[in-house]
Structures are given as C-alpha cells and as structure tokens.
Amino acid sequence: MQHGSPAAAAAARSPGLRAAAHGDHRAPQGLERERLSTPQLMAAMEDPAISTLRDADRLHGPYFDVERRSRSLFRSPHELVLSGWTSAPDPLRPPSACPPPAALRPQRGDSTMPVQHSKSIGNTQVLTSQLGIVRLLEVLFSCITFSLVVHRGGWYGHNGDWCMFCWCFCFAMTLLVLVVEFAGLQHRMPVSWKNFPITFAMYAVLMCLSASVIYPVTHIQENRLDSKTKDYRIAATVFSCLTCLAYMAEVTMTRAKPGEVTGYMATVPGLLKVVETFVACIIFVFISDPVSYNSPEALKWCMAVYCICFILSLVVIVLCIGECTGWLPCAFNKFLSGYTLLAVLMYATATIIWPIYKFDRQQGGQPSRPCYGRSFCYWDKLVAIAVLTAINLLVYLADLVYSARLIFIQA
C-alpha cells in the first residue's frame, strides 16, 4: 500500500487499519484502543485504503468511529481517539454508538416489540387535590339544589328568579374553572388566573348565602303548600347552604397566606372589594323598587355615593382580573388608598343622611313601621338600606386600614 506522506505511512502501520484495508473487519486480539495524533489522522483519512474501510463501515457497522470528546478526557489537546477493532468495551464510547447485536434487535411482527403508552389527557391532580375535591362538591351541591327546585320545589317572582340564577351561575362557572385547569388552559385565558378563581369564589359565597336566606323566607313560609313540596324546598335550602359552605372553604384555601406572592384579589383588600360591590348591588335593588331617593334632594346624594363607590370598586376588580393596573396614571397602591379614603368619607355622610330623612318625623320621615300583618313592606326596605349602608361603611373602613398597611409595608 502506497502512502503519500510519513503521517499516512505511520497511520497505515497500524495493525487494525492494515487488517481492515485487506477486507478483514474483525478486531485483532488484545487491541483495545489506538491513538493517533491529528496530522496522522488527517493523512489517514485521505488514504484510499482507509476510504475503503469507511465504506465498509457504512455497510457492516461502526468499525471506524472517531469520537470527539472534551479536551480534558485526552492526554493531549490535539489528540483524537480512533477506536475500532476492540476486544473490550470502550469506556469513552456512548452506549447509543454501539447498536445491539442482530439477534437482540426487535424484528417486524415480533411480540416483544416495546409498547408505546399514550400520555394521559388532562391534569388529574386538579380533580384529586383538596381544592379539586372542594370544587367538585360545589358542582354537586349546586346541581342538586336547582334540580330539587326544578323537579318539585318550584320558584316564582323576582326572588325565585334570583335564587335560581345564583345556583345555575355558580354551577356553570365552577365547571368552567375545573375544565380550564384540567386541560391546562390557564395561560390561554384572557384573564389573570391568579385573581379570577378566587374572585368568582367570593362572589359565589355571597350569592349562595343570599339565595339560602331569600328562598326559604319567600318560598317555604306559605301555608298552602303540601308536605311533599315543602320537603323539596327544605332540601333545596339545605343543599344551598352546603354550597355556600363549600365556596367558603375554597376562599379559605386559596386566599393569600402571610409571605405568599399572589394576586391582589386573593388578599384581604381584594376580597373586601367583592363584598363592597355585592352590598351595593343589594342596596340598588331595595332603593329602586319602589324608587325612594327622589325627594328630598339630600337622598339623591346618597344614591350618588352608592353609584360612585360601586363603580370605582368594580373598576379595581376589572383591572386586577384583566391585569391592566399599569394603565393607571399613578401607582396602583396609592390609587387604592386615595379612593378608599374618599369612599369612607362619602359613605359616612350617607350613613347619617339616609336615616335622618327617612326615619325622622321632622324631616318628613316615618319613625315606626306603618304596615302590619305583612312579612316585608316598603318601610322594611328603608331599614335594610340604612343597615347595608352602615355595613358597607365598616367594610370600606377595614379596606382602608389594610390598604394603608400594605403601603406601609412596601415603603
């Protein structure tokens, strides 16, 4: 065999290469590894006999394997490893570089072919965790509640429509939350998933609580009901209370813990925002049926207080759920403190003005209940508005204290 350079001649003197060049691709006994320097290897790659060996390698297996490793594995930084005819396993060769023998390779139609298991669809941990079990109970209890009412309990009037809406809405939204988290679609939703579930859960607590109070008051105290219908309505009330307790458990489990990084709606001020808007909605219902703020003019100020504070609280909730707090022209925490302080002052005036003009005889009010023999009359709504106004004042005051505390901690 002719060689064009001393480096090629040195490479050709290798017993393994000479054997491979003459068509013998078996490993010489006792040969473990042959090391060639870079010039020798480059010259060997140009030799016709080595080219023949490379062609044989493509047909008969990896007899010619140049393994490039980190320089720290070799004696010289300019050294490559020419491993081939080895009678012992090469510790530097990765396992994937040596295919299994033909006898061990799986053949077509072989029953020992490895079975490929398909990945499970959905995150089952969402349903098996404590929070997932609580949400499944919410779906179950709310479904049982409105099923009992539809089947035999019955509902009528605006109060019955409100109760049915609360149960159906909570059932549908909880089912939506479960489906989104089971499918892992939280990041594709157009809302902040750190704020949306707990905001809905807090609203569900208040809605189910109101339905659990309104439905028995308006639908069970009838004397003309037969015993079976009344039993159905009592059972619906019980499951409505269980639904409310389940949502309360979810709020307790998902609200922000000390030192935990979470959304604003999971904090105490965020949950108080939900209470403020819900109480304002109840005030709107009582104050508009019948309209009781037309005269005197001071009562219109009370209506303005309810509307302004409700809108601002709702804007804060929407900004948090939509992650749009950066749109504000000032810092979000400063906006919260300023608006909450304004709401406290406004509600304080409404808490004083409403009872004066509705229950003071000198201002044209009615100090005592004029209707007798009726379960709920116009005067009772005026009292409810006064009580709810005082409750919302306390809620805004607690909100102001917590918001100021957050600013102090951040400072």
C-alpha positions as CSV (number, residue, x, y, z in Angstrom):
1,M,0.0,0.0,0.0
2,Q,1.4,3.4,-1.1
3,H,1.3,6.3,1.2
4,G,1.8,9.9,0.2
5,S,3.3,11.2,3.4
6,P,5.1,10.0,6.6
7,A,1.9,10.7,8.6
8,A,-0.1,8.4,6.3
9,A,2.6,5.8,6.5
10,A,2.5,5.9,10.3
11,A,-1.2,5.5,10.2
12,A,-1.0,2.6,7.8
13,R,1.4,0.8,10.1
14,S,-1.5,0.2,12.5
15,P,-2.3,-3.5,12.5
16,G,-6.0,-2.7,12.8
17,L,-6.0,-0.5,9.7
18,R,-3.9,-2.9,7.7
19,A,-6.4,-5.7,8.5
20,A,-9.4,-3.5,7.6
21,A,-7.7,-2.4,4.4
22,H,-7.4,-6.1,3.3
23,G,-11.0,-6.7,4.0
24,D,-10.7,-8.2,7.5
25,H,-13.0,-6.2,9.7
26,R,-12.5,-8.4,12.7
27,A,-10.8,-6.9,15.7
28,P,-7.2,-8.1,16.3
29,Q,-6.8,-9.9,19.6
30,G,-5.6,-7.7,22.5
31,L,-6.2,-4.4,20.7
32,E,-8.1,-2.1,23.0
33,R,-7.6,1.5,21.6
34,E,-5.3,3.1,19.1
35,R,-4.4,6.8,19.4
36,L,-3.2,8.9,16.5
37,S,-2.2,12.5,16.5
38,T,-4.2,15.0,14.4
39,P,-1.7,15.1,11.4
40,Q,-1.6,11.3,11.3
41,L,-5.4,11.1,11.4
42,M,-5.9,13.7,8.7
43,A,-3.5,11.9,6.4
44,A,-5.1,8.5,7.2
45,M,-8.5,9.9,6.2
46,E,-7.1,10.7,2.7
47,D,-5.6,7.2,2.2
48,P,-7.5,5.0,-0.4
49,A,-7.4,2.0,2.0
50,I,-8.9,4.0,4.8
51,S,-11.6,5.2,2.4
52,T,-12.4,1.6,1.6
53,L,-12.6,1.0,5.4
54,R,-15.0,3.9,5.8
55,D,-17.2,2.4,3.0
56,A,-17.2,-0.9,4.8
57,D,-18.2,0.8,8.0
58,R,-21.3,2.2,6.3
59,L,-22.3,-1.3,5.3
60,H,-21.1,-3.5,8.2
61,G,-21.4,-1.3,11.3
62,P,-19.5,1.2,13.3
63,Y,-16.0,-0.3,12.9
64,F,-14.5,3.2,12.3
65,D,-15.6,5.5,15.0
66,V,-13.9,8.9,15.6
67,E,-15.2,10.1,19.0
68,R,-14.8,13.7,19.7
69,R,-14.6,14.4,23.4
70,S,-13.8,17.3,25.7
71,R,-10.1,18.1,25.8
72,S,-9.9,17.1,29.4
73,L,-10.5,13.5,28.5
74,F,-7.3,13.1,26.4
75,R,-3.7,13.2,27.1
76,S,-3.0,15.8,24.6
77,P,-5.3,18.7,23.5
78,H,-4.6,17.9,19.8
79,E,-5.3,14.2,20.1
80,L,-8.4,12.3,18.8
81,V,-9.3,8.7,19.6
82,L,-9.5,6.2,16.8
83,S,-11.5,3.4,18.3
84,G,-12.5,0.4,16.2
85,W,-11.3,-3.2,16.4
86,T,-11.7,-3.5,20.2
87,S,-11.9,-6.8,22.1
88,A,-13.2,-5.0,25.2
89,P,-15.9,-2.3,25.6
90,D,-14.7,1.3,25.1
91,P,-15.4,3.3,28.2
92,L,-15.4,6.5,26.1
93,R,-18.0,5.3,23.6
94,P,-21.6,6.3,24.4
95,P,-24.0,3.4,24.7
96,S,-26.0,4.8,21.7
97,A,-23.0,4.5,19.5
98,C,-22.9,0.7,19.7
99,P,-26.1,-0.9,18.3
100,P,-27.3,-4.2,19.8
101,P,-26.5,-7.4,18.0
102,A,-28.8,-8.5,15.3
103,A,-30.1,-11.3,17.5
104,L,-31.3,-8.8,20.1
105,R,-32.8,-6.3,17.6
106,P,-36.6,-6.4,17.6
107,Q,-37.9,-7.8,14.3
108,R,-41.1,-6.8,12.5
109,G,-44.0,-8.7,13.8
110,D,-42.2,-9.7,17.0
111,S,-44.5,-9.8,20.0
112,T,-41.6,-8.4,22.2
113,M,-41.7,-5.0,20.5
114,P,-41.8,-2.3,23.1
115,V,-45.3,-0.9,23.8
116,Q,-45.7,2.8,23.5
117,H,-48.0,4.1,26.1
118,S,-50.0,7.2,25.2
119,K,-49.9,10.2,27.5
120,S,-52.9,10.9,29.7
121,I,-55.0,13.8,28.6
122,G,-55.5,16.4,31.3
123,N,-54.2,17.1,34.7
124,T,-55.9,14.6,37.0
125,Q,-54.3,16.2,40.1
126,V,-56.7,19.1,39.6
127,L,-59.5,16.8,40.5
128,T,-57.8,14.7,43.2
129,S,-56.3,17.6,45.2
130,Q,-58.1,19.1,48.2
131,L,-59.1,22.2,46.2
132,G,-60.3,20.0,43.4
133,I,-62.4,17.9,45.7
134,V,-64.0,21.0,47.2
135,R,-64.8,22.3,43.7
136,L,-66.4,19.0,42.7
137,L,-68.5,19.3,45.8
138,E,-69.6,22.8,44.8
139,V,-70.7,21.5,41.4
140,L,-72.5,18.6,43.0
141,F,-74.3,20.6,45.7
142,S,-75.4,23.4,43.3
143,C,-76.6,20.9,40.8
144,I,-78.7,19.1,43.4
145,T,-80.1,22.4,44.6
146,F,-81.5,23.7,41.4
147,S,-82.6,20.1,40.4
148,L,-84.7,19.9,43.5
149,V,-86.2,23.3,42.8
150,V,-87.0,22.4,39.2
151,H,-88.3,19.0,39.9
152,R,-90.8,19.7,42.6
153,G,-89.8,22.7,44.7
154,G,-90.8,25.4,42.3
155,W,-89.9,29.1,42.2
156,Y,-91.7,32.3,41.2
157,G,-91.3,36.0,41.2
158,H,-88.1,38.1,41.2
159,N,-86.8,36.4,44.4
160,G,-87.2,33.0,42.9
161,D,-85.5,34.0,39.7
162,W,-82.6,35.4,41.6
163,C,-82.1,32.3,43.6
164,M,-82.3,30.1,40.5
165,F,-79.8,32.4,38.8
166,C,-77.3,32.1,41.7
167,W,-77.3,28.3,41.7
168,C,-77.1,27.9,38.0
169,F,-74.4,30.6,37.6
170,C,-72.3,29.1,40.3
171,F,-72.6,25.6,38.8
172,A,-71.6,26.7,35.3
173,M,-68.7,28.9,36.4
174,T,-67.2,26.3,38.7
175,L,-67.5,23.7,36.0
176,L,-65.7,26.1,33.6
177,V,-62.9,26.6,36.2
178,L,-62.5,22.8,36.5
179,V,-62.4,22.3,32.8
180,V,-59.8,25.0,32.2
181,E,-57.5,23.8,34.9
182,F,-57.9,20.1,33.9
183,A,-57.0,21.0,30.3
184,G,-54.2,23.3,31.4
185,L,-55.6,26.3,29.6
186,Q,-55.0,28.9,32.3
187,H,-52.3,30.8,30.3
188,R,-54.6,31.0,27.3
189,M,-57.4,32.6,29.1
190,P,-57.8,36.4,28.6
191,V,-57.9,36.9,32.4
192,S,-55.5,36.7,35.3
193,W,-55.8,33.2,36.7
194,K,-54.3,34.3,40.0
195,N,-57.2,36.6,40.5
196,F,-60.2,35.2,38.6
197,P,-61.0,31.9,40.5
198,I,-60.9,33.4,44.0
199,T,-62.9,36.5,42.9
200,F,-65.6,34.2,41.5
201,A,-65.5,32.1,44.6
202,M,-66.0,35.1,46.8
203,Y,-69.0,36.3,44.7
204,A,-70.3,32.7,44.8
205,V,-70.2,32.7,48.7
206,L,-72.3,35.9,48.8
207,M,-74.7,34.8,46.1
208,C,-75.4,31.4,47.6
209,L,-75.7,33.0,51.1
210,S,-78.3,35.4,49.8
211,A,-80.2,32.6,48.0
212,S,-80.1,30.5,51.1
213,V,-81.8,33.3,53.0
214,I,-84.2,34.6,50.4
215,Y,-85.5,31.2,49.1
216,P,-86.8,29.8,52.5
217,V,-88.2,33.2,53.5
218,T,-90.2,33.7,50.3
219,H,-91.0,30.1,49.3
220,I,-91.3,28.0,52.5
221,Q,-93.5,30.2,54.8
222,E,-96.6,29.6,52.6
223,N,-99.5,27.9,54.4
224,R,-101.0,26.4,51.2
225,L,-98.0,24.2,50.4
226,D,-98.4,20.4,50.6
227,S,-96.0,18.5,52.7
228,K,-94.1,16.9,49.8
229,T,-93.4,20.3,48.0
230,K,-92.3,21.8,51.3
231,D,-89.9,18.9,51.9
232,Y,-88.4,19.5,48.5
233,R,-87.9,23.2,49.2
234,I,-86.4,22.5,52.6
235,A,-84.0,20.0,51.0
236,A,-83.1,22.6,48.4
237,T,-82.4,25.2,51.1
238,V,-80.1,22.7,52.9
239,F,-78.1,22.0,49.8
240,S,-77.9,25.7,49.1
241,C,-76.3,26.2,52.5
242,L,-73.9,23.3,51.8
243,T,-72.9,25.0,48.5
244,C,-72.2,28.2,50.4
245,L,-70.0,26.4,52.9
246,A,-68.1,24.7,50.1
247,Y,-67.3,28.1,48.4
248,M,-66.3,29.5,51.8
249,A,-63.9,26.6,52.1
250,E,-62.4,27.4,48.7
251,V,-61.9,31.0,49.6
252,T,-60.2,30.0,52.8
253,M,-57.9,27.6,51.0
254,T,-56.9,30.0,48.1
255,R,-56.7,33.3,49.9
256,A,-53.2,34.8,50.3
257,K,-51.1,33.5,53.2
258,P,-48.5,35.6,55.0
259,G,-45.4,35.9,52.8
260,E,-47.1,34.3,49.8
261,V,-46.8,36.0,46.4
262,T,-50.2,36.0,44.8
263,G,-52.8,38.2,43.0
264,Y,-54.3,41.3,44.6
265,M,-57.8,39.7,44.7
266,A,-56.5,36.9,46.9
267,T,-55.6,39.5,49.6
268,V,-58.0,40.8,52.3
269,P,-58.4,44.2,50.5
270,G,-59.3,42.4,47.3
271,L,-61.9,40.2,48.9
272,L,-63.3,43.3,50.6
273,K,-63.8,44.9,47.2
274,V,-66.0,42.0,46.3
275,V,-68.1,42.5,49.4
276,E,-68.4,46.2,48.7
277,T,-69.8,45.7,45.2
278,F,-72.2,43.0,46.3
279,V,-73.6,45.0,49.2
280,A,-74.0,48.0,46.8
281,C,-76.0,45.8,44.4
282,I,-78.4,44.8,47.2
283,I,-78.8,48.5,48.0
284,F,-79.7,49.2,44.4
285,V,-82.4,46.5,44.5
286,F,-84.0,47.9,47.6
287,I,-83.7,51.6,46.7
288,S,-85.2,51.2,43.2
289,D,-88.3,49.1,44.0
290,P,-90.0,51.4,44.7
291,V,-87.9,54.4,44.0
292,S,-87.1,56.0,47.3
293,Y,-84.4,58.6,46.6
294,N,-86.3,61.2,44.5
295,S,-87.0,63.6,47.4
296,P,-85.6,65.4,49.3
297,E,-82.5,66.3,47.4
298,A,-80.2,65.0,50.1
299,L,-81.3,61.5,49.3
300,K,-80.0,61.9,45.7
301,W,-76.6,62.5,47.2
302,C,-76.9,59.1,49.0
303,M,-77.7,57.5,45.6
304,A,-74.7,59.2,44.1
305,V,-72.5,57.8,46.9
306,Y,-73.7,54.3,46.2
307,C,-73.1,54.6,42.5
308,I,-69.7,56.3,42.6
309,C,-68.2,53.9,45.1
310,F,-69.7,50.8,43.4
311,I,-68.2,51.9,40.0
312,L,-64.7,52.6,41.5
313,S,-64.7,49.2,43.3
314,L,-65.8,47.4,40.2
315,V,-63.1,49.2,38.1
316,V,-60.4,48.0,40.6
317,I,-61.7,44.4,40.3
318,V,-61.8,44.5,36.5
319,L,-58.2,46.0,36.4
320,C,-56.9,43.2,38.6
321,I,-58.6,40.4,36.7
322,G,-57.5,41.8,33.4
323,E,-54.0,42.6,34.6
324,C,-54.5,46.2,33.5
325,T,-53.3,48.0,36.7
326,G,-50.4,49.5,34.7
327,W,-52.9,51.6,32.7
328,L,-53.5,53.9,35.7
329,P,-51.7,57.3,35.6
330,C,-50.4,56.8,39.2
331,A,-49.2,53.9,41.3
332,F,-51.8,51.3,41.9
333,N,-51.4,51.2,45.7
334,K,-51.7,55.0,46.0
335,F,-54.8,54.9,43.8
336,L,-56.3,52.3,46.1
337,S,-55.6,54.3,49.3
338,G,-56.9,57.5,47.9
339,Y,-60.1,56.0,46.5
340,T,-60.8,54.0,49.7
341,L,-60.4,57.1,51.8
342,L,-62.8,59.0,49.6
343,A,-65.3,56.1,49.8
344,V,-65.1,56.1,53.6
345,L,-65.9,59.8,53.8
346,M,-68.8,59.5,51.3
347,Y,-70.3,56.5,53.0
348,A,-70.1,58.3,56.3
349,T,-72.2,61.1,55.0
350,A,-74.8,58.7,53.5
351,T,-74.9,56.7,56.8
352,I,-76.0,59.9,58.5
353,I,-78.2,61.5,55.9
354,W,-80.4,58.4,55.0
355,P,-81.8,57.7,58.5
356,I,-82.4,61.4,59.1
357,Y,-84.6,61.9,56.1
358,K,-86.3,58.5,56.2
359,F,-87.0,58.0,59.9
360,D,-87.1,61.5,61.5
361,R,-90.6,62.9,61.6
362,Q,-89.4,66.5,61.5
363,Q,-87.8,65.8,58.1
364,G,-90.9,64.0,56.7
365,G,-89.7,60.5,57.7
366,Q,-91.6,57.6,59.2
367,P,-90.2,56.5,62.6
368,S,-92.3,53.4,63.0
369,R,-93.5,50.6,60.8
370,P,-96.8,51.6,59.2
371,C,-97.7,48.3,57.7
372,Y,-99.0,45.4,59.9
373,G,-99.7,41.9,59.0
374,R,-97.2,41.8,56.1
375,S,-93.9,39.9,56.1
376,F,-92.0,42.5,54.1
377,C,-93.1,46.0,53.2
378,Y,-91.8,49.3,51.9
379,W,-90.6,50.5,55.3
380,D,-88.6,47.4,55.8
381,K,-86.6,48.1,52.7
382,L,-85.7,51.6,54.0
383,V,-84.4,50.0,57.2
384,A,-82.5,47.4,55.1
385,I,-80.9,50.3,53.1
386,A,-79.8,52.0,56.3
387,V,-78.3,48.9,57.7
388,L,-76.5,47.9,54.5
389,T,-75.1,51.5,54.2
390,A,-73.6,51.1,57.7
391,I,-72.2,47.7,56.9
392,N,-70.6,49.0,53.7
393,L,-69.0,51.9,55.7
394,L,-67.4,49.4,58.0
395,V,-66.2,47.3,55.1
396,Y,-64.6,50.4,53.4
397,L,-63.0,51.3,56.7
398,A,-61.4,47.9,57.0
399,D,-60.3,48.1,53.4
400,L,-58.7,51.5,54.1
401,V,-56.8,50.1,57.1
402,Y,-55.5,47.1,55.2
403,S,-54.6,49.2,52.1
404,A,-52.6,51.7,54.3
405,R,-50.9,48.7,55.9
406,L,-49.8,47.4,52.5
407,I,-48.4,50.8,51.5
408,F,-46.5,51.0,54.8
409,I,-45.0,47.5,54.4
410,Q,-44.0,48.3,50.8
411,A,-42.4,51.6,51.9
